């Protein structure tokens, strides 16, 4: 259903089952998949790709040019996966020459007044609570949850299954499977409740805890802890995911609470 009070560029590719409510603006070079609903007063600008069965609430602006002075008008995209919800007044900027696209994955919930800046990559099943703000080129892995009013510094990486306390400022990378809080942001334990909800066994959770005991509770620096983990703990998918994350972290990971 395409509302007569909406403006839709004739070159936009919109599936027949898409619902478009009044006062929506849809620019050229836009594609919207089956079953998606676009609420009133939504603005979808050039270079947007929206998947199937998404819901976009009133006031959202998707695909605005980056708030980056290095942007020179190059072609780029803002990509929203399937089954994702963007609540009221969410803003998603398209990419720059750095990566060429901003991506939000499948089955995400991006709550009201969140901002996703240029070249961010948000994984699948991510929840961002109200007023959380991502600066440019942030990466958030699958199943991460950011509570309300979290501020994430540019180039920061947040690992899978992470839970971050509301009002936090994230300026270092947050490794997988942890909860993080306090000020400055610090390791606060394993996200064991979230992991159990997603089918992780007690044995897997204990293995993850063993890794983080070396990283945060042993008194060793990160490099020494990584060496000891590699030498002394049996290889598991979770152990190796944590080690790879830490080794590939140019910003460095968050500290422990007592460091």
C-alpha positions in Angstrom: 0.0 0.0 0.0 1.5 3.3 -1.1 0.0 6.3 0.5 -0.9 9.2 -2.0 0.4 11.7 0.6 3.9 10.1 0.4 6.6 11.1 -2.1 8.2 8.2 -3.8 10.8 8.7 -6.5 9.9 6.8 -9.6 13.2 5.0 -9.7 12.8 3.5 -6.2 12.4 -0.3 -6.2 9.7 -1.1 -3.7 8.1 -4.6 -3.2 4.3 -4.7 -3.8 3.5 -5.7 -0.2 5.4 -2.7 1.4 3.2 -0.4 3.5 4.0 3.2 3.2 2.1 5.6 5.5 1.5 9.4 4.9 4.2 12.0 4.6 7.0 9.5 3.9 9.8 10.6 1.5 11.6 8.0 -0.5 14.5 9.1 -2.8 16.0 7.5 -5.9 18.3 4.5 -5.7 16.3 2.9 -2.8 15.2 -0.7 -2.5 12.7 -2.0 0.0 11.9 -5.7 0.5 8.6 -7.6 0.9 6.5 -7.1 4.1 8.3 -4.0 5.3 6.2 -1.2 6.9 7.3 2.5 6.7 5.6 4.7 9.3 4.6 8.3 8.8 7.1 11.1 8.4 10.0 8.7 7.7 12.7 10.0 5.3 14.6 7.4 3.2 17.4 9.0 1.1 19.5 7.9 -1.8 21.5 4.7 -1.4 19.3 2.8 1.1 18.6 -0.9 1.0 16.0 -2.2 3.4 15.3 -5.9 3.7 12.1 -7.9 4.2 9.6 -7.6 7.1 11.2 -4.5 8.7 9.3 -1.9 10.6 10.4 1.8 10.5 8.7 4.0 13.0 7.8 7.7 12.6 10.6 10.3 12.3 13.4 8.0 11.3 15.9 9.3 8.7 17.8 6.6 6.8 20.6 7.2 4.4 21.5 10.9 5.1 25.0 11.8 4.0 27.8 11.2 6.6 28.6 13.8 9.2 32.2 13.5 8.2 34.1 16.4 6.6 36.1 13.9 4.5 33.0 12.9 2.7 33.1 14.2 -0.9 29.8 13.1 -2.3 30.9 9.6 -3.3 28.4 6.9 -3.9 27.7 4.8 -0.9 25.0 2.7 0.8 23.0 2.3 4.1 21.9 -1.3 4.3 19.2 -2.6 6.8 18.8 -6.4 7.0 15.6 -8.5 7.3 13.2 -8.4 10.3 14.8 -5.3 11.8 12.9 -2.6 13.7 14.0 1.1 13.8 12.0 3.0 16.4 11.1 6.7 16.4 13.7 9.2 15.2 16.5 6.7 14.6 19.1 8.1 12.2 21.4 5.9 10.0 24.0 7.7 7.8 25.3 6.0 4.7 29.0 5.1 4.2 32.0 7.0 3.0 34.9 6.0 0.8 36.4 4.3 3.9 34.0 1.3 3.6 31.4 2.4 1.2 28.4 1.3 3.3 26.8 1.4 6.7 25.2 -1.9 7.7 22.6 -3.0 10.3 22.0 -6.8 10.2 19.0 -9.0 10.6 16.6 -9.2 13.6 17.9 -6.1 15.2 16.0 -3.7 17.5 17.3 -0.1 17.3 15.3 1.9 19.8 14.2 5.6 19.7 16.7 8.4 19.1 19.6 6.1 18.4 22.3 7.2 15.8 24.3 4.9 13.6 27.1 6.9 11.9 28.9 6.3 8.6 30.6 3.0 7.9 29.3 1.3 11.1 28.7 -2.5 10.9 26.1 -3.7 13.3 25.6 -7.5 13.4 22.5 -9.7 13.7 20.2 -9.8 16.7 21.7 -6.6 18.2 19.7 -4.4 20.6 20.5 -0.7 21.0 18.4 0.9 23.6 17.1 4.5 23.6 19.5 7.3 22.7 22.5 5.2 22.2 25.0 6.8 19.8 27.5 5.2 17.5 30.3 7.3 16.0 31.9 6.4 12.6 33.3 2.9 11.8 32.1 1.2 14.9 31.7 -2.6 14.7 29.2 -4.4 16.9 29.0 -8.2 16.7 26.0 -10.5 16.9 23.7 -10.6 20.0 25.3 -7.6 21.7 23.0 -5.4 23.8 23.7 -1.8 24.4 21.6 -0.2 27.2 20.2 3.3 27.0 22.3 6.4 26.3 25.5 4.5 25.6 28.2 6.6 23.7 30.5 4.6 21.5 33.8 6.2 20.2 34.7 5.9 16.6 36.6 2.8 15.4 35.5 0.9 18.5 34.7 -2.9 18.3 32.1 -4.5 20.6 32.2 -8.3 20.7 29.4 -10.8 20.4 27.0 -11.5 23.4 28.2 -8.4 25.2 26.0 -6.5 27.6 26.8 -2.8 28.3 25.4 -0.8 31.1 23.3 2.2 30.4 25.0 5.6 30.3 28.4 4.1 29.5 31.1 5.7 27.4 32.9 3.1 25.3 36.3 4.2 24.1 38.1 0.8 24.2 37.2 -2.5 22.6 34.8 -4.7 24.5 35.7 -8.5 24.1 33.0 -11.1 23.6 30.7 -12.7 26.2 31.2 -10.0 28.9 29.2 -7.5 30.8 30.7 -4.0 31.0 29.9 -1.1 33.2 31.1 1.4 35.7 33.1 4.6 34.9 35.5 4.3 33.2 34.0 1.4 31.4 35.4 -1.9 32.9 35.0 -5.6 32.7 32.2 -6.6 35.2 31.9 -10.4 34.6 30.5 -12.8 32.1 27.1 -12.3 30.5 26.0 -15.7 31.8 22.3 -15.0 31.7 22.4 -13.9 28.1 24.5 -16.9 27.2 22.2 -19.4 28.8 19.2 -17.8 27.1 21.0 -18.5 23.8 21.8 -22.1 24.5 25.3 -22.0 25.9 26.0 -24.9 28.3 27.4 -24.6 31.8 30.6 -26.1 30.5 31.0 -23.5 27.8 30.3 -20.7 30.2 32.9 -22.1 32.6 35.4 -22.2 29.8 34.7 -18.6 29.0 35.1 -17.7 32.7 38.5 -19.4 32.8 39.7 -17.3 29.9 38.7 -14.1 31.6 40.2 -15.1 34.9 43.6 -15.0 33.1 42.8 -11.7 31.4 41.3 -9.8 34.3 41.9 -11.5 37.6 45.4 -12.9 37.4 47.4 -9.7 37.7 49.1 -10.3 34.4 49.2 -7.8 31.5 47.2 -8.6 28.4 50.1 -10.0 26.4 51.3 -12.3 29.1 47.7 -13.5 29.8 47.2 -14.3 26.1 50.4 -16.4 26.1 49.3 -18.3 29.3 45.7 -18.9 27.9 47.2 -20.2 24.7 49.6 -22.6 26.5 47.4 -23.7 29.4 43.7 -23.7 28.3 42.3 -26.2 25.9 41.3 -24.9 22.5 37.5 -24.2 22.2 35.5 -22.1 19.8 34.9 -19.5 22.5 38.5 -19.4 23.7 39.7 -18.9 20.2 37.1 -16.2 19.5 38.3 -14.2 22.6 42.0 -14.6 21.7 41.4 -13.5 18.1 39.4 -10.5 19.3 42.2 -9.4 21.8 45.0 -10.0 19.3 43.2 -7.9 16.6 42.3 -5.0 18.9 44.3 -1.9 17.8 42.6 0.2 20.4 43.1 -2.3 23.2 40.4 -3.9 25.3 38.7 -2.4 28.3 40.4 -2.9 31.7 39.3 -4.8 34.7 37.6 -3.0 37.5 40.6 -3.2 39.8 43.2 -2.2 37.3 
